[in-house]
Amino acid sequence: MALKLAILTDGETATGFRLAGVDVLEATSDTALKTLEAAIQSNNFGLIAVDEGVIADPAKAMERQMRGRELPVLLPIPSLTAAFSDSVDAKAYMRELVRSTIGFEIKL
């Protein structure tokens, strides 16, 4: 059986990952631990990327559940709020991302 990749994230971020074709486990800060525990117990995933906005340190939070297990690998990823803090110009970032991808600039 092939193991899958999943992203555990909030509802706002989930849509982007779904559009990319990734399995999404949508949760709030209140439900994230139970959602992650269920995903680990399902044995369907080889890698679960966890939004640090819902669980700051997934490996530490799931230490007991992961004891004696090699998979899934729990990979923390920065949340959107951390990626686009007040010090980062989100429009400039997106403009450059689009320009480098499609080869020309668009006005946002």
N, C-alpha and C positions, 0 to 999 in steps of 0.2 A: 504494500500500500504506500502510495506517495504521500508524503507529508506536505502540508500547505503552509503558506505564510499568512499571518493575520496581523492587523493593526488594531490595537485597543486605543480608542480615542474618543473625544467628545463629539456631540452631534454636529457641531459647526464644521469640524475638520473632516468628519467621516465622508461627506459627499465627494470631496476631492479624491480621496483614496478609492471610493467606489467607482468613480469615473475612470480611474486608472486600472480597474479590474481586480483590485485587491480585496480579499475577504476582510470585512470590517466588523469588529466587536465594539458596538457603541455603548458608552457608559458615562455616567456622571461621576464626580468624585465620591459620592455616597455609594454607588453600586459597582465601582470599578474592581474592588478586591474580589467580590463574589463572582463577577464576570470573568476575571482572569483565572481564578481558581477553577471554575467550570471548564474553561478552555484548556487548562493544563490537564485536568482529569479526563478530558475527551480523547486524548492521544491522537488528535487529528492534525496537530500543528508541529512543525519542526522549528519554526521561528515565530515569536510573537513580539512585534515592535510595540512598545508601550509609550504613549504620550505622557511626558513628565508632568503635564498639567493635570492629569487624572491620578497618576501614581508616581510620586517623585523618584522612588528607588524600588523598582519592581523586584529585583533580585532579593533585596533585603526583606521586602514585604511578603514574598513567597518562599522564604528560606525553608520553612518547615515542609511545605508542599513539594518542594523540589528536591528534598533530601533523598539521595539514592537514585535520582533521575538525571539523565544527561540531556534529554529533550523534553520540552521545547527550550530553545535558547531564548532568554528574555533580554530584549534590546531596548534600552531607554532612548527615546528620541525627543528632541526639544519641542515644546508646544508652540503653537502659533503666536501666543501672547509673548513668549520669550523671544521668538525669532523676530517679531516686529514690535520691539519695545519702543519707548518714546525716542530713544536715541537713533533708531533706524528709520529712514524714509521709505515706507512701504511702496509708495508709487514709483519712486526711482528704482527700487530693487526689481519690481515687476516689469518696468519699462526696459531695463537692461536684460532681464531674463528673456523677455519676448524678442528683443532686438538680437540677442546672441543666438536664439533658437531659429527664428525665421529670416533673419538677415536684414530687417529694416525696422525702423522705429515707428511706434504707434503712439497716438496721444491718448492718455488715460483720463 
